[in-house]
Amino acid sequence: MNRLLATFSWIFSLFFITTPFAQPLNLMLLEQYTDQPIEGWVMSEKLDGVRGYWDGKQLLSRQGNPLSPPDYFIQGFPPFAIDGELFSERGNFDEISATVRASSPKGWHKLKLYVFDVPNAEGNLWQRLATLENYLAKHPNPHIAIIEQITVKDKTHLNAFFQHIQQLGGEGVVVRNPNAPYIHGRSAQILKLKATLDEECTVIAHHKGKGKYADKLGSITCENHRGQFRIGSGFKDKERENPPAIGSTITYKYRGLTTKGKPRFATYWRMHTEP
């Protein structure tokens, strides 16, 4: 009997005490660009991929979950942390996301980790990125690239660059203060500029439709830091037949805020499939 209890106690401790649970990483997050002064800042293309954080030993998602890249992909990665975006090409988000979320190595050969910061390095942005540049000079790696940072001359220069990225089919532009440190959490020192705004929210309710959608989803109620609000447009028929599950996270697009601080013209975009 004592042996049985000891065995049970060991199993319990193994699965319920020592099993690690992933925690979302406290990474740098972007605020919206709303015509703030940005002279002397730097700009770069905002890549529409999946966040990838290399902690010096393993590749993690924004949620802190270990990703499953093949060994060849991370071979020769630096012994220090780098923060970036797993990306292949513009307009290919669904394939990128599917590759990163899958347990098989298929598709990783198309990806690179496009790095925008070296969180634990000393100095300003240029100096932090130089830490990685120096490492790559001695240890070239086909699966790491440093995102080009361009000094902003003025707002006309920023807008011209933004229009250029739009014409190429890109998602938008990131503009940031190069003298700011790597800031954990949202920061007014790094901003995103996009043709339409987007955010994530959690689905908390389904509402039946009317007319041709009488037996399907009409709208959902979502919740995030802006409160609760409904989203009824943007859904395809297949999504109305099989709507996002309650408790799941979606990404929606919107056009600014109402006087009450709620998203204006919120439209469903896609499931938020961060690993």
C-alpha positions as CSV (number, residue, x, y, z in Angstrom):
1,M,0.0,0.0,0.0
2,N,2.8,2.4,0.9
3,R,4.6,1.6,-2.3
4,L,1.4,2.3,-4.2
5,L,1.0,5.7,-2.5
6,A,4.6,6.6,-3.2
7,T,4.1,5.8,-6.9
8,F,1.0,7.9,-7.1
9,S,2.7,10.8,-5.3
10,W,5.6,10.6,-7.8
11,I,3.2,10.6,-10.8
12,F,1.2,13.5,-9.3
13,S,4.4,15.6,-8.8
14,L,5.6,14.8,-12.3
15,F,2.5,16.0,-14.1
16,F,1.0,18.6,-11.8
17,I,4.0,20.2,-10.1
18,T,7.0,20.0,-12.3
19,T,5.3,20.3,-15.7
20,P,6.1,23.8,-17.0
21,F,3.3,26.0,-18.4
22,A,4.1,28.5,-21.1
23,Q,3.7,32.1,-20.1
24,P,3.2,34.9,-22.7
25,L,6.6,36.6,-23.2
26,N,6.9,40.3,-22.2
27,L,7.9,41.5,-25.6
28,M,8.1,44.9,-27.2
29,L,4.7,45.8,-28.7
30,L,3.7,48.6,-31.0
31,E,1.3,51.5,-30.6
32,Q,-0.5,53.2,-33.4
33,Y,1.1,56.1,-35.4
34,T,-1.2,59.1,-35.2
35,D,0.9,61.9,-36.7
36,Q,3.4,62.1,-33.8
37,P,6.7,63.9,-34.3
38,I,9.1,61.3,-35.8
39,E,11.9,63.3,-37.3
40,G,15.2,61.5,-36.6
41,W,13.5,58.2,-36.0
42,V,13.9,55.1,-38.2
43,M,11.4,53.3,-40.3
44,S,11.1,49.8,-41.8
45,E,8.6,47.6,-43.5
46,K,6.1,45.9,-41.1
47,L,6.2,42.2,-42.1
48,D,3.0,40.2,-42.0
49,G,4.4,37.0,-40.5
50,V,4.5,35.3,-37.1
51,R,6.5,36.7,-34.1
52,G,9.6,34.6,-33.3
53,Y,11.7,35.1,-30.2
54,W,15.0,33.2,-30.0
55,D,16.1,33.2,-26.3
56,G,19.6,31.9,-27.0
57,K,18.6,28.3,-26.8
58,Q,15.1,27.8,-28.3
59,L,12.7,29.6,-30.6
60,L,9.5,30.7,-28.9
61,S,6.2,32.2,-29.9
62,R,4.8,35.5,-28.5
63,Q,2.8,33.3,-26.1
64,G,5.9,31.7,-24.8
65,N,5.3,28.3,-26.5
66,P,8.3,26.5,-28.0
67,L,8.1,26.3,-31.7
68,S,9.2,23.2,-33.7
69,P,11.7,24.4,-36.4
70,P,13.8,21.7,-37.9
71,D,17.4,21.4,-36.6
72,Y,18.9,22.8,-39.7
73,F,16.8,26.0,-39.3
74,I,18.2,27.0,-35.9
75,Q,21.7,25.6,-36.4
76,G,24.2,28.3,-35.7
77,F,21.7,30.7,-34.1
78,P,23.4,33.1,-31.7
79,P,23.8,32.3,-28.0
80,F,21.9,35.5,-27.1
81,A,18.3,36.6,-27.6
82,I,17.0,38.1,-30.9
83,D,13.5,39.3,-31.6
84,G,11.9,39.2,-35.0
85,E,9.3,38.0,-37.4
86,L,9.2,34.6,-39.1
87,F,8.4,35.5,-42.7
88,S,8.7,34.4,-46.3
89,E,7.0,36.8,-48.7
90,R,4.2,39.4,-48.8
91,G,0.6,38.1,-49.0
92,N,1.6,34.7,-47.7
93,F,0.5,34.9,-44.0
94,D,-1.7,31.8,-44.0
95,E,1.1,29.6,-45.2
96,I,3.6,31.1,-42.8
97,S,1.2,30.6,-39.9
98,A,0.4,27.0,-40.9
99,T,4.1,26.2,-41.2
100,V,5.0,27.7,-37.8
101,R,2.0,26.0,-36.0
102,A,2.6,22.6,-37.5
103,S,4.6,19.9,-35.8
104,S,6.2,18.8,-39.0
105,P,9.3,20.5,-40.5
106,K,7.6,21.0,-43.9
107,G,7.8,24.6,-45.2
108,W,10.4,26.0,-42.8
109,H,13.0,26.1,-45.7
110,K,10.9,29.1,-47.1
111,L,11.2,31.1,-43.8
112,K,13.7,33.4,-42.2
113,L,13.7,35.1,-38.9
114,Y,13.8,38.8,-39.8
115,V,15.3,40.5,-36.7
116,F,14.3,44.0,-35.6
117,D,16.0,44.0,-32.2
118,V,18.6,42.4,-29.9
119,P,16.8,42.8,-26.5
120,N,19.6,42.2,-24.1
121,A,22.4,44.0,-25.9
122,E,23.8,47.3,-24.7
123,G,23.3,50.7,-26.4
124,N,20.9,52.2,-28.9
125,L,19.1,50.3,-31.7
126,W,22.1,50.6,-34.1
127,Q,24.5,49.3,-31.4
128,R,22.1,46.5,-30.5
129,L,21.7,45.4,-34.1
130,A,25.5,45.6,-34.6
131,T,25.8,42.9,-32.0
132,L,24.0,40.6,-34.3
133,E,25.7,41.9,-37.4
134,N,29.1,41.1,-35.8
135,Y,28.0,37.7,-34.9
136,L,26.7,36.9,-38.4
137,A,29.9,38.2,-40.0
138,K,31.7,35.4,-38.2
139,H,28.8,32.9,-38.3
140,P,26.8,33.4,-41.5
141,N,23.3,32.1,-41.3
142,P,20.8,31.7,-44.2
143,H,17.8,31.7,-41.8
144,I,18.5,35.1,-40.1
145,A,18.1,38.5,-41.7
146,I,18.3,41.9,-40.1
147,I,15.4,44.2,-41.1
148,E,16.7,47.4,-42.8
149,Q,16.2,50.5,-40.7
150,I,16.0,53.8,-42.7
151,T,16.4,57.2,-41.0
152,V,13.3,59.3,-41.4
153,K,13.9,62.8,-42.8
154,D,10.4,64.1,-42.3
155,K,6.8,63.1,-42.5
156,T,6.8,63.4,-46.2
157,H,9.6,60.9,-46.4
158,L,7.6,58.5,-44.1
159,N,4.5,58.8,-46.2
160,A,6.4,58.2,-49.4
161,F,7.9,55.1,-47.9
162,F,4.5,53.9,-46.7
163,Q,3.0,54.4,-50.2
164,H,5.9,52.4,-51.7
165,I,5.3,49.5,-49.3
166,Q,1.6,49.6,-50.0
167,Q,2.3,49.4,-53.8
168,L,4.5,46.3,-53.1
169,G,1.6,44.7,-51.3
170,G,3.1,45.1,-47.8
171,E,1.2,45.3,-44.6
172,G,2.6,48.7,-43.4
173,V,5.5,50.5,-41.8
174,V,7.1,50.5,-38.3
175,V,8.6,53.8,-37.2
176,R,10.6,53.9,-34.0
177,N,13.0,56.0,-31.8
178,P,16.4,54.4,-32.3
179,N,17.7,55.9,-29.1
180,A,15.1,54.2,-27.0
181,P,16.0,50.9,-25.2
182,Y,14.2,47.6,-25.9
183,I,11.0,48.3,-24.0
184,H,8.9,45.4,-22.7
185,G,5.2,45.9,-23.4
186,R,3.5,48.6,-25.4
187,S,5.6,51.7,-26.1
188,A,5.1,55.1,-27.6
189,Q,8.7,54.8,-28.8
190,I,7.7,52.3,-31.5
191,L,4.7,52.8,-33.7
192,K,2.9,51.1,-36.6
193,L,1.5,52.8,-39.7
194,K,-1.1,50.9,-41.7
195,A,-3.8,51.7,-44.2
196,T,-6.4,50.1,-41.9
197,L,-5.9,49.5,-38.2
198,D,-6.2,46.0,-36.7
199,E,-6.3,44.5,-33.2
200,E,-7.1,41.3,-31.5
201,C,-10.1,40.5,-29.3
202,T,-11.6,37.5,-27.5
203,V,-15.0,36.1,-28.7
204,I,-17.4,36.0,-25.8
205,A,-20.8,35.4,-27.5
206,H,-22.5,34.4,-30.8
207,H,-25.6,36.0,-32.1
208,K,-27.9,34.4,-34.7
209,G,-28.4,36.2,-38.0
210,K,-31.6,37.3,-39.8
211,G,-32.8,36.9,-43.4
212,K,-30.4,34.7,-45.4
213,Y,-28.3,34.3,-42.3
214,A,-31.3,33.1,-40.1
215,D,-29.7,29.7,-39.4
216,K,-26.1,31.0,-39.3
217,L,-24.0,33.4,-37.4
218,G,-25.1,37.0,-37.6
219,S,-22.5,38.6,-35.3
220,I,-20.2,38.1,-32.4
221,T,-19.5,40.0,-29.2
222,C,-15.8,40.5,-28.6
223,E,-13.9,41.9,-25.7
224,N,-10.4,43.4,-25.3
225,H,-8.9,46.5,-23.6
226,R,-11.5,48.7,-25.4
227,G,-14.4,46.8,-23.7
228,Q,-17.1,44.8,-25.3
229,F,-18.4,45.4,-28.9
230,R,-20.1,43.5,-31.7
231,I,-18.6,42.5,-35.1
232,G,-21.1,41.4,-37.8
233,S,-19.3,42.0,-41.1
234,G,-16.3,40.5,-42.8
235,F,-17.4,36.8,-42.3
236,K,-17.5,34.4,-45.2
237,D,-20.3,32.0,-45.5
238,K,-18.2,29.1,-44.2
239,E,-17.2,31.2,-41.2
240,R,-20.9,32.0,-40.5
241,E,-21.6,28.2,-40.6
242,N,-18.6,27.4,-38.3
243,P,-18.0,30.6,-36.4
244,P,-14.9,31.3,-34.3
245,A,-15.3,29.5,-31.0
246,I,-16.2,31.3,-27.8
247,G,-13.0,31.9,-26.0
248,S,-10.9,32.1,-29.2
249,T,-9.0,35.1,-30.4
250,I,-9.7,36.8,-33.7
251,T,-8.1,39.8,-35.5
252,Y,-10.4,42.5,-36.7
253,K,-9.9,45.6,-38.8
254,Y,-11.3,49.0,-37.9
255,R,-11.2,52.7,-38.8
256,G,-10.4,54.7,-35.7
257,L,-12.4,54.9,-32.5
258,T,-15.9,56.2,-31.6
259,T,-16.3,59.0,-29.0
260,K,-16.8,56.1,-26.5
261,G,-13.5,54.6,-27.3
262,K,-14.9,51.6,-29.2
263,P,-13.6,50.4,-32.6
264,R,-15.4,52.2,-35.5
265,F,-16.6,49.9,-38.4
266,A,-15.0,46.8,-36.8
267,T,-14.8,44.0,-39.4
268,Y,-13.7,40.4,-38.9
269,W,-10.4,39.7,-40.6
270,R,-9.1,36.3,-39.6
271,M,-8.4,33.9,-36.7
272,H,-5.5,34.9,-34.5
273,T,-3.4,31.8,-34.8
274,E,-0.3,32.8,-32.7
275,P,1.2,29.5,-31.5
